[in-house]
Amino acid sequence: MTAARSGPAFSVHDIPFSTHGSWFDISPVVAEKTYAEDLHLVSHQNGMHAVLRLVPLDPATGDRTEARVETTPGRLSWIGTGGRIDLSYESPDTVRLRGSGLGISVDAAARTLTPFSGTYFFRDPAADAHVFTSYETGRRYRVTVLSGTVAGAPGTQALGGGHRGLTMTAEAGGHWEIAIEELDTARPPYASSAPFDAITEAAQARFADFVDQVAPWRSSATPAAELAAYVLWSATVRPTGLVTRPAVLMSKHWMDKVWSWDHCFNALALAPGCPDLALDQFALPFDHQDDSGALPDSVTHSEVLYNFVKPPIHGWTFGHLRRRLPTPPGPAELGETYDRLRRWTGFWLIARRAPGADLPHYQHGNDSGWDNATTFDPERVIESADLAAFLVLQLHELADLARALDKPDEERRWTRAAEETQTALLDRLWATDRFVARGVETGNTWSSSSLLDLMPVVLGEHLPGDVSSTLADHIKAHLTPYGLATELPTSPHYLADGYWRGPIWAPATVLIEDGLRRAGHERLADDISARFRALCETHGFAENFDALTGTGLRDRAYTWTASSYLLLAEAQAHRDGR
């Protein structure tokens, strides 16, 4: 039997160690921008919660010992001067740990137990195991000893404050081994399914299969493809709670949700190799579409938020998705998506158009996905050119779907609506050489130095040539050596870590690159693609990046960044004939 490829090494400080389907990871990141000294088992059920602290120990003294951490997709290891500890996922809810020459302490991360918070610890005689029960996650974490010695289990059945956990050691020259399961209430006692090394090899093989599916085109020219695939693979969770389908979370750090536009980029990256998973990504927010047709702002394990929405990029997405799927969707699938897009479009045309208005409006920057972009500085309730452009593309996609479903009257209606919306966009918001925003209450118009004002280039072939050329010229001014700054670097409002007021973001890059390419500005599109790919290959898959240094910012394991890299790298590989 040939050993499975181990996959790329990575820093667990940047990318959490997890597996496809799991709701927990192993990481030092225990809260937003908060790094602990030790690795923790961090669950994403009922929010992000560090449940167990995993501490390597010197077996002679029982004290914490320094150990470097090495990670590949199939195995995480603590390596010290006297030995090592290895951890691998046996299944999405179970990890196995094995140590030799080092002990380990598995402790409750919460030091205080109250009637409504913290972690209770006890020995379960029915399962012959130690169990931690977490108020925060609402789940149990069962530790079963497979070999070795429990050197101590302080805090068993204790209430109030104190240390709770168990310590594992082994005889000199021997090893210890445990299993940790995340479970609901009860299940049969744990029984080992395979030796530890076989579990590691199986985990590596599962990842290797995934990489071959999503990036069969990879080569030395796309050095970050496997790590990008790992970010997606490891951030995927199985259906649980309000997550109705297998879902790729934004991250298994603190951005552990599905927002109703990030899912589009993940769906597109997965489409050729994992079509079912891709379709699930596209459909998941629509499972929570409300009576008005609106999509939620975000979905996670135990929360669906409707206080904001996200921009209607779903028509643009589904048009690309249909072309990327290995088997085109059948009539039933097309019909369901048509109905969902029809209702989503109706929300913008009805609930988000003021009386007598031709164009829809945002109520806040959060609705656009560009939360604090300078476009929204004068007013927040605005008609903006990006929104109108996305809606035009969605109307065209509805017309295409109506044609495929043999609905000629509806095809004509959607085509007419697309033309009318684009006419209104150009008449109301195009001012000489740029798009402006308009306050819905005041009627005031203004321009900004935000890249958001240039987003109508996403219309591509639908734009008049002079308009797309002018937009392309303005876009060039946003290019830094690393990619597209979301605020002009010369703007007084530019901030290096200003969220949408400067940093480079993946979705803006992909949308603008695609629009430029469809409008015939291929050289500029190629340049943008190359700079972003080089950025990811050097600085990883952060939430966003400093536009002037390339440094990754905020959450460092973002799936839409990884997906965007895969999309652009695949397209370039095909252009290169690979």
Buried (B, 14 or more C-beta within 10 A) or exposed (E): EEEBBBBBEBEBBBBBBBBBBBBBBBBBBBEEEEEBEBBBBBBBBBBBBBBBBBBBBBBEEBEEBEBEBBBBBBBBBBBBEEBBBBBBBBBBBBBBBBBBBBBBBBBBBBBEBEEEEBBBBBBBEEBEBBBBBBBBBBBBBBBBBBEBBBBBBBBBEBEEEEEBBBBBBBEEEEBBBBBBBBBEEEEEEBEBEEEBEEBBBBBBBBBBEBBEBBBEBBEEEBBBBBBBBBBBBBBBBBEBBBBBBBBBBBBBBBBBBBBBBBBBBBBBBBBBBBBEBBBBBBBBBBBBBEEBBBBBBBBBBEEBBEEBBBBBBBBBBBBBBBEBBEEEBEEEBBBEBBEBBBBBBBBBBEEBBEEEBBBBBBBBBBBBBBBBBBBBBBBBBBBBBBBBBBBBBBBBBBBBBBBBBEBEEBBEBBBEBBBEBBEBBBEBBBEEEBBBBBBBEEEEBBBBBBBBBBBBBBBBEBBEEEBBEBBBEBBEEBBBEBBBBBBBBEBEBBBBEBBBBBBBBBBBBBBBBBBBBBBBBEEBBBBBBEBBBBBBBBBBBBBBBBBBEBBBBBBBBBBBBBBBBBBBBBBBBEEEEE
